[in-house]
């Protein structure tokens, strides 16, 4: 009984904290380019240079968080259904 209450409380806290994080900061760093907007490559001498723009984030370095994406989708569906 007590273990179930503890587990559900922890799950509720994690869910609420992720919701607040999505509300305050809806964008996170791109996973492919690590927020740089491009990949770093090396030339023949071994010096780092800027590579091609990241195709996943379109060179912005940001991506929308999953929780915010779900919120936007639900809001859009609700608005379309109440018109």
PDB file of N, CA, C and O in Angstrom:
ATOM      1  N   UNK A   1       0.829  -1.182   0.000  1.00  0.00           N
ATOM      2  CA  UNK A   1       0.000   0.000   0.000  1.00  0.00           C
ATOM      3  C   UNK A   1       0.874   1.245   0.000  1.00  0.00           C
ATOM      4  O   UNK A   1       0.651   2.141  -0.814  1.00  0.00           O
ATOM      5  N   UNK A   2       1.854   1.330   0.882  1.00  0.00           N
ATOM      6  CA  UNK A   2       2.720   2.488   0.984  1.00  0.00           C
ATOM      7  C   UNK A   2       3.651   2.622  -0.211  1.00  0.00           C
ATOM      8  O   UNK A   2       3.968   3.735  -0.630  1.00  0.00           O
ATOM      9  N   UNK A   3       4.098   1.476  -0.770  1.00  0.00           N
ATOM     10  CA  UNK A   3       4.990   1.494  -1.922  1.00  0.00           C
ATOM     11  C   UNK A   3       4.264   2.003  -3.161  1.00  0.00           C
ATOM     12  O   UNK A   3       4.851   2.720  -3.971  1.00  0.00           O
ATOM     13  N   UNK A   4       3.006   1.644  -3.314  1.00  0.00           N
ATOM     14  CA  UNK A   4       2.212   2.112  -4.440  1.00  0.00           C
ATOM     15  C   UNK A   4       1.993   3.619  -4.365  1.00  0.00           C
ATOM     16  O   UNK A   4       2.065   4.316  -5.377  1.00  0.00           O
ATOM     17  N   UNK A   5       1.729   4.112  -3.169  1.00  0.00           N
ATOM     18  CA  UNK A   5       1.545   5.543  -2.976  1.00  0.00           C
ATOM     19  C   UNK A   5       2.831   6.301  -3.273  1.00  0.00           C
ATOM     20  O   UNK A   5       2.796   7.364  -3.895  1.00  0.00           O
ATOM     21  N   UNK A   6       3.955   5.767  -2.838  1.00  0.00           N
ATOM     22  CA  UNK A   6       5.248   6.394  -3.098  1.00  0.00           C
ATOM     23  C   UNK A   6       5.550   6.425  -4.593  1.00  0.00           C
ATOM     24  O   UNK A   6       6.001   7.446  -5.111  1.00  0.00           O
ATOM     25  N   UNK A   7       5.309   5.326  -5.284  1.00  0.00           N
ATOM     26  CA  UNK A   7       5.575   5.249  -6.720  1.00  0.00           C
ATOM     27  C   UNK A   7       4.685   6.218  -7.496  1.00  0.00           C
ATOM     28  O   UNK A   7       5.154   6.891  -8.414  1.00  0.00           O
ATOM     29  N   UNK A   8       3.414   6.292  -7.136  1.00  0.00           N
ATOM     30  CA  UNK A   8       2.504   7.197  -7.850  1.00  0.00           C
ATOM     31  C   UNK A   8       2.844   8.657  -7.557  1.00  0.00           C
ATOM     32  O   UNK A   8       2.690   9.512  -8.429  1.00  0.00           O
ATOM     33  N   UNK A   9       3.301   8.951  -6.349  1.00  0.00           N
ATOM     34  CA  UNK A   9       3.711  10.315  -6.010  1.00  0.00           C
ATOM     35  C   UNK A   9       4.954  10.714  -6.792  1.00  0.00           C
ATOM     36  O   UNK A   9       5.036  11.831  -7.304  1.00  0.00           O
ATOM     37  N   UNK A  10       5.914   9.815  -6.886  1.00  0.00           N
ATOM     38  CA  UNK A  10       7.132  10.100  -7.664  1.00  0.00           C
ATOM     39  C   UNK A  10       6.801  10.304  -9.138  1.00  0.00           C
ATOM     40  O   UNK A  10       7.349  11.203  -9.777  1.00  0.00           O
ATOM     41  N   UNK A  11       5.914   9.482  -9.681  1.00  0.00           N
ATOM     42  CA  UNK A  11       5.507   9.614 -11.071  1.00  0.00           C
ATOM     43  C   UNK A  11       4.797  10.945 -11.305  1.00  0.00           C
ATOM     44  O   UNK A  11       5.007  11.583 -12.336  1.00  0.00           O
ATOM     45  N   UNK A  12       3.973  11.361 -10.376  1.00  0.00           N
ATOM     46  CA  UNK A  12       3.271  12.638 -10.483  1.00  0.00           C
ATOM     47  C   UNK A  12       4.252  13.807 -10.438  1.00  0.00           C
ATOM     48  O   UNK A  12       4.100  14.765 -11.195  1.00  0.00           O
ATOM     49  N   UNK A  13       5.245  13.742  -9.572  1.00  0.00           N
ATOM     50  CA  UNK A  13       6.241  14.802  -9.467  1.00  0.00           C
ATOM     51  C   UNK A  13       7.070  14.911 -10.746  1.00  0.00           C
ATOM     52  O   UNK A  13       7.332  16.012 -11.230  1.00  0.00           O
ATOM     53  N   UNK A  14       7.478  13.773 -11.286  1.00  0.00           N
ATOM     54  CA  UNK A  14       8.258  13.775 -12.527  1.00  0.00           C
ATOM     55  C   UNK A  14       7.437  14.332 -13.681  1.00  0.00           C
ATOM     56  O   UNK A  14       7.949  15.112 -14.484  1.00  0.00           O
ATOM     57  N   UNK A  15       6.174  13.942 -13.774  1.00  0.00           N
ATOM     58  CA  UNK A  15       5.308  14.421 -14.845  1.00  0.00           C
ATOM     59  C   UNK A  15       5.083  15.921 -14.748  1.00  0.00           C
ATOM     60  O   UNK A  15       5.149  16.627 -15.755  1.00  0.00           O
ATOM     61  N   UNK A  16       4.820  16.411 -13.549  1.00  0.00           N
ATOM     62  CA  UNK A  16       4.594  17.847 -13.371  1.00  0.00           C
ATOM     63  C   UNK A  16       5.857  18.658 -13.637  1.00  0.00           C
ATOM     64  O   UNK A  16       5.784  19.746 -14.210  1.00  0.00           O
ATOM     65  N   UNK A  17       7.002  18.144 -13.231  1.00  0.00           N
ATOM     66  CA  UNK A  17       8.241  18.890 -13.466  1.00  0.00           C
ATOM     67  C   UNK A  17       8.572  18.934 -14.962  1.00  0.00           C
ATOM     68  O   UNK A  17       9.066  19.952 -15.447  1.00  0.00           O
ATOM     69  N   UNK A  18       8.310  17.858 -15.697  1.00  0.00           N
ATOM     70  CA  UNK A  18       8.539  17.869 -17.142  1.00  0.00           C
ATOM     71  C   UNK A  18       7.557  18.805 -17.830  1.00  0.00           C
ATOM     72  O   UNK A  18       7.920  19.471 -18.799  1.00  0.00           O
ATOM     73  N   UNK A  19       6.327  18.866 -17.350  1.00  0.00           N
ATOM     74  CA  UNK A  19       5.345  19.781 -17.923  1.00  0.00           C
ATOM     75  C   UNK A  19       5.768  21.232 -17.721  1.00  0.00           C
ATOM     76  O   UNK A  19       5.634  22.050 -18.632  1.00  0.00           O
ATOM     77  N   UNK A  20       6.272  21.551 -16.550  1.00  0.00           N
ATOM     78  CA  UNK A  20       6.751  22.911 -16.284  1.00  0.00           C
ATOM     79  C   UNK A  20       7.960  23.222 -17.161  1.00  0.00           C
ATOM     80  O   UNK A  20       8.084  24.336 -17.669  1.00  0.00           O
ATOM     81  N   UNK A  21       8.841  22.262 -17.340  1.00  0.00           N
ATOM     82  CA  UNK A  21      10.014  22.477 -18.186  1.00  0.00           C
ATOM     83  C   UNK A  21       9.609  22.721 -19.641  1.00  0.00           C
ATOM     84  O   UNK A  21      10.187  23.580 -20.307  1.00  0.00           O
ATOM     85  N   UNK A  22       8.626  21.976 -20.138  1.00  0.00           N
ATOM     86  CA  UNK A  22       8.141  22.182 -21.504  1.00  0.00           C
ATOM     87  C   UNK A  22       7.450  23.535 -21.640  1.00  0.00           C
ATOM     88  O   UNK A  22       7.497  24.150 -22.705  1.00  0.00           O
ATOM     89  N   UNK A  23       6.811  23.999 -20.574  1.00  0.00           N
ATOM     90  CA  UNK A  23       6.127  25.278 -20.617  1.00  0.00           C
ATOM     91  C   UNK A  23       7.135  26.436 -20.600  1.00  0.00           C
ATOM     92  O   UNK A  23       6.976  27.406 -21.340  1.00  0.00           O
ATOM     93  N   UNK A  24       8.168  26.335 -19.760  1.00  0.00           N
ATOM     94  CA  UNK A  24       9.142  27.406 -19.652  1.00  0.00           C
ATOM     95  C   UNK A  24      10.158  27.403 -20.788  1.00  0.00           C
ATOM     96  O   UNK A  24      10.567  28.465 -21.257  1.00  0.00           O
ATOM     97  N   UNK A  25      10.563  26.225 -21.230  1.00  0.00           N
ATOM     98  CA  UNK A  25      11.568  26.112 -22.278  1.00  0.00           C
ATOM     99  C   UNK A  25      11.098  25.077 -23.299  1.00  0.00           C
ATOM    100  O   UNK A  25      11.475  23.910 -23.204  1.00  0.00           O
ATOM    101  N   UNK A  26      10.277  25.485 -24.278  1.00  0.00           N
ATOM    102  CA  UNK A  26       9.712  24.516 -25.211  1.00  0.00           C
ATOM    103  C   UNK A  26      10.719  23.936 -26.201  1.00  0.00           C
ATOM    104  O   UNK A  26      10.440  22.914 -26.828  1.00  0.00           O
ATOM    105  N   UNK A  27      11.880  24.566 -26.354  1.00  0.00           N
ATOM    106  CA  UNK A  27      12.875  24.083 -27.299  1.00  0.00           C
ATOM    107  C   UNK A  27      14.111  23.581 -26.581  1.00  0.00           C
ATOM    108  O   UNK A  27      14.557  24.176 -25.600  1.00  0.00           O
ATOM    109  N   UNK A  28      14.661  22.487 -27.073  1.00  0.00           N
ATOM    110  CA  UNK A  28      15.897  21.928 -26.547  1.00  0.00           C
ATOM    111  C   UNK A  28      16.937  21.865 -27.650  1.00  0.00           C
ATOM    112  O   UNK A  28      16.639  22.169 -28.805  1.00  0.00           O
ATOM    113  N   UNK A  29      18.146  21.476 -27.304  1.00  0.00           N
ATOM    114  CA  UNK A  29      19.206  21.353 -28.300  1.00  0.00           C
ATOM    115  C   UNK A  29      18.931  20.176 -29.225  1.00  0.00           C
ATOM    116  O   UNK A  29      18.389  19.150 -28.813  1.00  0.00           O
ATOM    117  N   UNK A  30      19.312  20.348 -30.468  1.00  0.00           N
ATOM    118  CA  UNK A  30      19.180  19.274 -31.457  1.00  0.00           C
ATOM    119  C   UNK A  30      20.073  18.113 -31.041  1.00  0.00           C
ATOM    120  O   UNK A  30      21.209  18.320 -30.614  1.00  0.00           O
ATOM    121  N   UNK A  31      19.567  16.909 -31.165  1.00  0.00           N
ATOM    122  CA  UNK A  31      20.337  15.741 -30.735  1.00  0.00           C
ATOM    123  C   UNK A  31      21.436  15.375 -31.717  1.00  0.00           C
ATOM    124  O   UNK A  31      22.456  14.809 -31.323  1.00  0.00           O
ATOM    125  N   UNK A  32      21.246  15.686 -32.972  1.00  0.00           N
ATOM    126  CA  UNK A  32      22.232  15.300 -33.971  1.00  0.00           C
ATOM    127  C   UNK A  32      23.452  16.225 -33.964  1.00  0.00           C
ATOM    128  O   UNK A  32      24.590  15.757 -33.995  1.00  0.00           O
ATOM    129  N   UNK A  33      23.209  17.539 -33.923  1.00  0.00           N
ATOM    130  CA  UNK A  33      24.338  18.475 -33.995  1.00  0.00           C
ATOM    131  C   UNK A  33      24.678  19.071 -32.629  1.00  0.00           C
ATOM    132  O   UNK A  33      25.565  19.920 -32.538  1.00  0.00           O
ATOM    133  N   UNK A  34      23.997  18.647 -31.569  1.00  0.00           N
ATOM    134  CA  UNK A  34      24.239  19.100 -30.197  1.00  0.00           C
ATOM    135  C   UNK A  34      24.085  20.610 -30.042  1.00  0.00           C
ATOM    136  O   UNK A  34      24.814  21.237 -29.274  1.00  0.00           O
ATOM    137  N   UNK A  35      23.127  21.195 -30.780  1.00  0.00           N
ATOM    138  CA  UNK A  35      22.835  22.610 -30.660  1.00  0.00           C
ATOM    139  C   UNK A  35      23.752  23.527 -31.446  1.00  0.00           C
ATOM    140  O   UNK A  35      23.652  24.747 -31.317  1.00  0.00           O
ATOM    141  N   UNK A  36      24.640  22.977 -32.255  1.00  0.00           N
ATOM    142  CA  UNK A  36      25.572  23.802 -33.023  1.00  0.00           C
ATOM    143  C   UNK A  36      24.957  24.304 -34.329  1.00  0.00           C
ATOM    144  O   UNK A  36      25.323  25.381 -34.800  1.00  0.00           O
ATOM    145  N   UNK A  37      24.043  23.556 -34.918  1.00  0.00           N
ATOM    146  CA  UNK A  37      23.465  23.928 -36.202  1.00  0.00           C
ATOM    147  C   UNK A  37      24.216  23.339 -37.374  1.00  0.00           C
ATOM    148  O   UNK A  37      23.748  23.389 -38.512  1.00  0.00           O
ATOM    149  N   UNK A  38      25.369  22.787 -37.098  1.00  0.00           N
ATOM    150  CA  UNK A  38      26.177  22.152 -38.136  1.00  0.00           C
ATOM    151  C   UNK A  38      27.093  21.121 -37.478  1.00  0.00           C
ATOM    152  O   UNK A  38      27.303  21.133 -36.266  1.00  0.00           O
ATOM    153  N   UNK A  39      27.622  20.244 -38.299  1.00  0.00           N
ATOM    154  CA  UNK A  39      28.569  19.259 -37.786  1.00  0.00           C
ATOM    155  C   UNK A  39      29.986  19.776 -37.982  1.00  0.00           C
ATOM    156  O   UNK A  39      30.284  20.449 -38.968  1.00  0.00           O
ATOM    157  N   UNK A  40      30.846  19.456 -37.039  1.00  0.00           N
ATOM    158  CA  UNK A  40      32.248  19.813 -37.190  1.00  0.00           C
ATOM    159  C   UNK A  40      32.965  18.677 -37.902  1.00  0.00           C
ATOM    160  O   UNK A  40      32.800  17.504 -37.566  1.00  0.00           O
ATOM    161  N   UNK A  41      33.758  19.050 -38.884  1.00  0.00           N
ATOM    162  CA  UNK A  41      34.557  18.064 -39.603  1.00  0.00           C
ATOM    163  C   UNK A  41      36.019  18.496 -39.523  1.00  0.00           C
ATOM    164  O   UNK A  41      36.316  19.581 -39.021  1.00  0.00           O
ATOM    165  N   UNK A  42      36.899  17.691 -39.994  1.00  0.00           N
ATOM    166  CA  UNK A  42      38.322  18.041 -40.001  1.00  0.00           C
ATOM    167  C   UNK A  42      38.826  18.048 -41.443  1.00  0.00           C
ATOM    168  O   UNK A  42      38.356  17.283 -42.286  1.00  0.00           O
ATOM    169  N   UNK A  43      39.780  18.918 -41.703  1.00  0.00           N
ATOM    170  CA  UNK A  43      40.373  18.935 -43.030  1.00  0.00           C
ATOM    171  C   UNK A  43      41.515  17.914 -43.082  1.00  0.00           C
ATOM    172  O   UNK A  43      41.679  17.120 -42.156  1.00  0.00           O
ATOM    173  N   UNK A  44      42.275  17.934 -44.123  1.00  0.00           N
ATOM    174  CA  UNK A  44      43.333  16.932 -44.301  1.00  0.00           C
ATOM    175  C   UNK A  44      44.458  17.072 -43.279  1.00  0.00           C
ATOM    176  O   UNK A  44      45.134  16.096 -42.956  1.00  0.00           O
ATOM    177  N   UNK A  45      44.652  18.275 -42.777  1.00  0.00           N
ATOM    178  CA  UNK A  45      45.712  18.509 -41.794  1.00  0.00           C
ATOM    179  C   UNK A  45      45.248  18.213 -40.371  1.00  0.00           C
ATOM    180  O   UNK A  45      46.055  18.242 -39.441  1.00  0.00           O
ATOM    181  N   UNK A  46      43.952  17.926 -40.188  1.00  0.00           N
ATOM    182  CA  UNK A  46      43.439  17.611 -38.873  1.00  0.00           C
ATOM    183  C   UNK A  46      42.830  18.794 -38.139  1.00  0.00           C
ATOM    184  O   UNK A  46      42.411  18.663 -36.990  1.00  0.00           O
ATOM    185  N   UNK A  47      42.778  19.949 -38.795  1.00  0.00           N
ATOM    186  CA  UNK A  47      42.182  21.126 -38.174  1.00  0.00           C
ATOM    187  C   UNK A  47      40.655  21.028 -38.243  1.00  0.00           C
ATOM    188  O   UNK A  47      40.109  20.634 -39.274  1.00  0.00           O
ATOM    189  N   UNK A  48      39.965  21.381 -37.161  1.00  0.00           N
ATOM    190  CA  UNK A  48      38.504  21.359 -37.223  1.00  0.00           C
ATOM    191  C   UNK A  48      37.979  22.511 -38.071  1.00  0.00           C
ATOM    192  O   UNK A  48      38.497  23.627 -38.025  1.00  0.00           O
ATOM    193  N   UNK A  49      36.955  22.217 -38.833  1.00  0.00           N
ATOM    194  CA  UNK A  49      36.303  23.238 -39.634  1.00  0.00           C
ATOM    195  C   UNK A  49      34.803  22.984 -39.627  1.00  0.00           C
ATOM    196  O   UNK A  49      34.335  21.904 -39.265  1.00  0.00           O
ATOM    197  N   UNK A  50      34.075  23.992 -40.030  1.00  0.00           N
ATOM    198  CA  UNK A  50      32.625  23.867 -40.043  1.00  0.00           C
ATOM    199  C   UNK A  50      32.199  22.982 -41.198  1.00  0.00           C
ATOM    200  O   UNK A  50      32.664  23.142 -42.327  1.00  0.00           O
ATOM    201  N   UNK A  51      31.311  22.050 -40.902  1.00  0.00           N
ATOM    202  CA  UNK A  51      30.811  21.150 -41.922  1.00  0.00           C
ATOM    203  C   UNK A  51      29.496  21.629 -42.496  1.00  0.00           C
ATOM    204  O   UNK A  51      29.203  22.825 -42.493  1.00  0.00           O
ATOM    205  N   UNK A  52      28.715  20.703 -42.984  1.00  0.00           N
ATOM    206  CA  UNK A  52      27.423  21.024 -43.592  1.00  0.00           C
ATOM    207  C   UNK A  52      26.404  21.373 -42.512  1.00  0.00           C
ATOM    208  O   UNK A  52      26.529  20.968 -41.357  1.00  0.00           O
ATOM    209  N   UNK A  53      25.398  22.132 -42.919  1.00  0.00           N
ATOM    210  CA  UNK A  53      24.306  22.462 -42.009  1.00  0.00           C
ATOM    211  C   UNK A  53      23.546  21.201 -41.629  1.00  0.00           C
ATOM    212  O   UNK A  53      23.426  20.269 -42.424  1.00  0.00           O
ATOM    213  N   UNK A  54      23.035  21.187 -40.402  1.00  0.00           N
ATOM    214  CA  UNK A  54      22.288  20.037 -39.910  1.00  0.00           C
ATOM    215  C   UNK A  54      20.940  19.965 -40.624  1.00  0.00           C
ATOM    216  O   UNK A  54      20.199  20.947 -40.667  1.00  0.00           O
ATOM    217  N   UNK A  55      20.631  18.808 -41.179  1.00  0.00           N
ATOM    218  CA  UNK A  55      19.363  18.643 -41.890  1.00  0.00           C
ATOM    219  C   UNK A  55      18.209  18.415 -40.942  1.00  0.00           C
ATOM    220  O   UNK A  55      17.059  18.670 -41.297  1.00  0.00           O
ATOM    221  N   UNK A  56      18.491  17.944 -39.749  1.00  0.00           N
ATOM    222  CA  UNK A  56      17.422  17.629 -38.809  1.00  0.00           C
ATOM    223  C   UNK A  56      16.783  18.893 -38.220  1.00  0.00           C
ATOM    224  O   UNK A  56      15.561  18.970 -38.094  1.00  0.00           O
ATOM    225  N   UNK A  57      17.604  19.876 -37.864  1.00  0.00           N
ATOM    226  CA  UNK A  57      17.081  21.106 -37.244  1.00  0.00           C
ATOM    227  C   UNK A  57      17.112  22.285 -38.205  1.00  0.00           C
ATOM    228  O   UNK A  57      16.766  23.401 -37.818  1.00  0.00           O
ATOM    229  N   UNK A  58      17.516  22.062 -39.442  1.00  0.00           N
ATOM    230  CA  UNK A  58      17.605  23.113 -40.455  1.00  0.00           C
ATOM    231  C   UNK A  58      18.532  24.238 -40.006  1.00  0.00           C
ATOM    232  O   UNK A  58      18.237  25.415 -40.215  1.00  0.00           O
ATOM    233  N   UNK A  59      19.638  23.876 -39.399  1.00  0.00           N
ATOM    234  CA  UNK A  59      20.721  24.770 -38.982  1.00  0.00           C
ATOM    235  C   UNK A  59      20.319  25.749 -37.885  1.00  0.00           C
ATOM    236  O   UNK A  59      20.988  26.768 -37.710  1.00  0.00           O
ATOM    237  N   UNK A  60      19.253  25.477 -37.144  1.00  0.00           N
ATOM    238  CA  UNK A  60      18.882  26.345 -36.033  1.00  0.00           C
ATOM    239  C   UNK A  60      19.529  25.884 -34.740  1.00  0.00           C
ATOM    240  O   UNK A  60      19.771  26.697 -33.847  1.00  0.00           O
ATOM    241  N   UNK A  61      19.812  24.601 -34.624  1.00  0.00           N
ATOM    242  CA  UNK A  61      20.393  24.054 -33.410  1.00  0.00           C
ATOM    243  C   UNK A  61      19.358  23.719 -32.358  1.00  0.00           C
ATOM    244  O   UNK A  61      19.711  23.259 -31.273  1.00  0.00           O
ATOM    245  N   UNK A  62      18.092  23.939 -32.653  1.00  0.00           N
ATOM    246  CA  UNK A  62      17.024  23.704 -31.683  1.00  0.00           C
ATOM    247  C   UNK A  62      16.011  22.710 -32.225  1.00  0.00           C
ATOM    248  O   UNK A  62      15.859  22.541 -33.435  1.00  0.00           O
ATOM    249  N   UNK A  63      15.323  22.060 -31.299  1.00  0.00           N
ATOM    250  CA  UNK A  63      14.235  21.150 -31.645  1.00  0.00           C
ATOM    251  C   UNK A  63      13.124  21.364 -30.631  1.00  0.00           C
ATOM    252  O   UNK A  63      13.381  21.837 -29.524  1.00  0.00           O
ATOM    253  N   UNK A  64      11.910  21.028 -30.988  1.00  0.00           N
ATOM    254  CA  UNK A  64      10.801  21.174 -30.053  1.00  0.00           C
ATOM    255  C   UNK A  64      10.742  19.929 -29.174  1.00  0.00           C
ATOM    256  O   UNK A  64      10.910  18.811 -29.660  1.00  0.00           O
ATOM    257  N   UNK A  65      10.503  20.126 -27.887  1.00  0.00           N
ATOM    258  CA  UNK A  65      10.435  18.998 -26.960  1.00  0.00           C
ATOM    259  C   UNK A  65       9.187  18.158 -27.237  1.00  0.00           C
ATOM    260  O   UNK A  65       8.193  18.667 -27.754  1.00  0.00           O
ATOM    261  N   UNK A  66       9.242  16.890 -26.897  1.00  0.00           N
ATOM    262  CA  UNK A  66       8.134  15.969 -27.166  1.00  0.00           C
ATOM    263  C   UNK A  66       6.876  16.395 -26.427  1.00  0.00           C
ATOM    264  O   UNK A  66       5.784  16.359 -26.993  1.00  0.00           O
ATOM    265  N   UNK A  67       7.016  16.794 -25.176  1.00  0.00           N
ATOM    266  CA  UNK A  67       5.855  17.223 -24.398  1.00  0.00           C
ATOM    267  C   UNK A  67       5.192  18.456 -24.989  1.00  0.00           C
ATOM    268  O   UNK A  67       3.965  18.550 -25.014  1.00  0.00           O
ATOM    269  N   UNK A  68       5.996  19.403 -25.465  1.00  0.00           N
ATOM    270  CA  UNK A  68       5.444  20.604 -26.080  1.00  0.00           C
ATOM    271  C   UNK A  68       4.795  20.269 -27.416  1.00  0.00           C
ATOM    272  O   UNK A  68       3.763  20.843 -27.763  1.00  0.00           O
ATOM    273  N   UNK A  69       5.387  19.350 -28.165  1.00  0.00           N
ATOM    274  CA  UNK A  69       4.811  18.923 -29.438  1.00  0.00           C
ATOM    275  C   UNK A  69       3.441  18.300 -29.202  1.00  0.00           C
ATOM    276  O   UNK A  69       2.496  18.579 -29.941  1.00  0.00           O
ATOM    277  N   UNK A  70       3.327  17.450 -28.169  1.00  0.00           N
ATOM    278  CA  UNK A  70       2.042  16.831 -27.847  1.00  0.00           C
ATOM    279  C   UNK A  70       1.016  17.875 -27.412  1.00  0.00           C
ATOM    280  O   UNK A  70      -0.153  17.793 -27.788  1.00  0.00           O
ATOM    281  N   UNK A  71       1.452  18.853 -26.622  1.00  0.00           N
ATOM    282  CA  UNK A  71       0.551  19.921 -26.194  1.00  0.00           C
ATOM    283  C   UNK A  71       0.052  20.728 -27.397  1.00  0.00           C
ATOM    284  O   UNK A  71      -1.138  21.026 -27.496  1.00  0.00           O
ATOM    285  N   UNK A  72       0.956  21.078 -28.300  1.00  0.00           N
ATOM    286  CA  UNK A  72       0.562  21.824 -29.496  1.00  0.00           C
ATOM    287  C   UNK A  72      -0.412  21.029 -30.352  1.00  0.00           C
ATOM    288  O   UNK A  72      -1.378  21.584 -30.876  1.00  0.00           O
ATOM    289  N   UNK A  73      -0.163  19.742 -30.495  1.00  0.00           N
ATOM    290  CA  UNK A  73      -1.044  18.895 -31.299  1.00  0.00           C
ATOM    291  C   UNK A  73      -2.430  18.792 -30.674  1.00  0.00           C
ATOM    292  O   UNK A  73      -3.435  18.874 -31.381  1.00  0.00           O
ATOM    293  N   UNK A  74      -2.494  18.611 -29.351  1.00  0.00           N
ATOM    294  CA  UNK A  74      -3.781  18.515 -28.662  1.00  0.00           C
ATOM    295  C   UNK A  74      -4.547  19.837 -28.745  1.00  0.00           C
ATOM    296  O   UNK A  74      -5.759  19.837 -28.957  1.00  0.00           O
ATOM    297  N   UNK A  75      -3.850  20.956 -28.580  1.00  0.00           N
ATOM    298  CA  UNK A  75      -4.489  22.264 -28.669  1.00  0.00           C
ATOM    299  C   UNK A  75      -5.025  22.515 -30.068  1.00  0.00           C
ATOM    300  O   UNK A  75      -6.135  23.024 -30.224  1.00  0.00           O
ATOM    301  N   UNK A  76      -4.255  22.167 -31.079  1.00  0.00           N
ATOM    302  CA  UNK A  76      -4.687  22.342 -32.469  1.00  0.00           C
ATOM    303  C   UNK A  76      -5.905  21.483 -32.778  1.00  0.00           C
ATOM    304  O   UNK A  76      -6.823  21.933 -33.463  1.00  0.00           O
ATOM    305  N   UNK A  77      -5.920  20.251 -32.280  1.00  0.00           N
ATOM    306  CA  UNK A  77      -7.059  19.358 -32.506  1.00  0.00           C
ATOM    307  C   UNK A  77      -8.300  19.873 -31.787  1.00  0.00           C
ATOM    308  O   UNK A  77      -9.402  19.821 -32.335  1.00  0.00           O
ATOM    309  N   UNK A  78      -8.131  20.365 -30.577  1.00  0.00           N
ATOM    310  CA  UNK A  78      -9.265  20.893 -29.809  1.00  0.00           C
ATOM    311  C   UNK A  78      -9.858  22.126 -30.495  1.00  0.00           C
ATOM    312  O   UNK A  78     -11.078  22.257 -30.596  1.00  0.00           O
ATOM    313  N   UNK A  79      -9.001  23.022 -30.960  1.00  0.00           N
ATOM    314  CA  UNK A  79      -9.483  24.214 -31.637  1.00  0.00           C
ATOM    315  C   UNK A  79     -10.179  23.890 -32.949  1.00  0.00           C
ATOM    316  O   UNK A  79     -11.170  24.531 -33.300  1.00  0.00           O
ATOM    317  N   UNK A  80      -9.675  22.912 -33.668  1.00  0.00           N
ATOM    318  CA  UNK A  80     -10.304  22.521 -34.931  1.00  0.00           C
ATOM    319  C   UNK A  80     -11.658  21.860 -34.688  1.00  0.00           C
ATOM    320  O   UNK A  80     -12.556  21.958 -35.524  1.00  0.00           O
ATOM    321  N   UNK A  81     -11.807  21.186 -33.545  1.00  0.00           N
ATOM    322  CA  UNK A  81     -13.069  20.508 -33.264  1.00  0.00           C
ATOM    323  C   UNK A  81     -14.137  21.410 -32.695  1.00  0.00           C
ATOM    324  O   UNK A  81     -15.313  21.048 -32.713  1.00  0.00           O
ATOM    325  N   UNK A  82     -13.763  22.591 -32.183  1.00  0.00           N
ATOM    326  CA  UNK A  82     -14.758  23.481 -31.580  1.00  0.00           C
ATOM    327  C   UNK A  82     -15.155  24.623 -32.511  1.00  0.00           C
ATOM    328  O   UNK A  82     -15.886  25.521 -32.092  1.00  0.00           O
ATOM    329  N   UNK A  83     -14.708  24.615 -33.728  1.00  0.00           N
ATOM    330  CA  UNK A  83     -15.078  25.690 -34.661  1.00  0.00           C
ATOM    331  C   UNK A  83     -16.388  25.421 -35.317  1.00  0.00           C
ATOM    332  O   UNK A  83     -16.848  26.223 -36.130  1.00  0.00           O
TER     333      UNK A  83
END
